[in-house]
Amino acid sequence: MSIKAVVIGSLNMDLTVSVERLPGEGETLLAGSSSELPGGKGGNQAAAIGKLGVATAMIGKVGDDAYGKRLIHSLQQSGVDTSGVMPSAEPTGMAMITIDREGRNHIVVIPGANYDLTCEDIDKQRHLIEQAELVVLQLEIPYETAVYALELAKRLGKRTILNPAPARTLEPEVLANVDLLIPNEHELHTITGIAPVNEQQLLAGAAQLAEQGTQTMVVTLGAAGCAFIQGGSLRMFDATRVHAVDTTAAGDSFIGGYVAEYLETHDEEQAIRYAMKAAAVTVTRHGAQQSLPTRAEVRAFHESDG
Ligand code: RIB
C-alpha cells in the first residue's frame, strides 16, 4: 500500500503520574497512580492517522533500548510503517507528565534520541516523503531538521502541516513552507506575541502569519473548540462536551483526525469537524497513543453521544 501521510517527529515514553491537583512551586505531592505508556507528539500523530485507516509512515529516531522497541511496536499496532524510525546512540526520548483530576496536564520532555534526528536522516527517508500526499511536523526534533524537512516536502510538492509545539518564533522563510499551521492558543501567543483571547486577536495573529507566508491556520482552543482562519475570515467550531479524564494527546488526536478526513474528502471544514470528534474521544481515555480512536470508535462514541 502506498504511503499517503508521513509524520516526521518525536517518539517518547510517557512517564505519567495522576495527582488531585497540579503542584505549586516547591511543593511535594503524592500521586494516586502512575504509568509508562507510548507517546511523543510525532508518534502520537502518526498513530492517530494510522488508527483512522490511512497508510502512514513515521520518520524519527529511538535509542537501542526497551522504550525504543515498545514505541516501534506501538506504532506498528496502529498500522504505521516504521521503516523510517532509525536507531540512535542516544537513549529514547521521555516525557514526564503530571495530570490532575480534571485531566489537565504539565509535560516536560527529555528529547534524547529525538534530538539526534539530522537533515541527513531526512534525506535517507526521502523515498517515504516522495510517496506521500501530505507531511506533518512538530518541533520536538532539532529545529534545523524540521526546517529542512518542511523545505524538502514543499519542494517535492507535498501539502505540509506544522504543529508548532513546543512553541517558538518562526521565521518567514519557514512559514512560507507551511500550508497549514495548527497551534494551540499558547503556541499562537508565543509565535505572534498576540494573546488570542477573542476573535479579533485570532484574526490579528493569523494576519501576521499570512503576511509572513502561512495562509491557513487552525487554532485549537481546548474545551472552547477551535478556530479555522483563512484569507482573513474566521470560523469557530464548538467542541463536543465530554467528561475529560486525560487531555494528553488531545491535540495530536485532533491533527490525526484532520489529516485522515482531509485525505479522504479534501474538504477542510469536514476535516476539522472530524478532528474535533476524534479529539473528544481521546480526552475521555487515559494515556497518549492508547487513547487514540479508530474510525469505528469515533462513530460509536458520537452515535451514543447523540
Ligand atoms: O502531545 C502529547 C505528547 O507531548 C506526549 O505524549 C509527550 O510525549 C509529549 O511529547
Residues whose N, C-alpha, C, O or C-beta is under 5 A from the ligand:
A	BS01	RIB	N12 D14 G39 G40 K41 A95 T248 A249 D252 A288
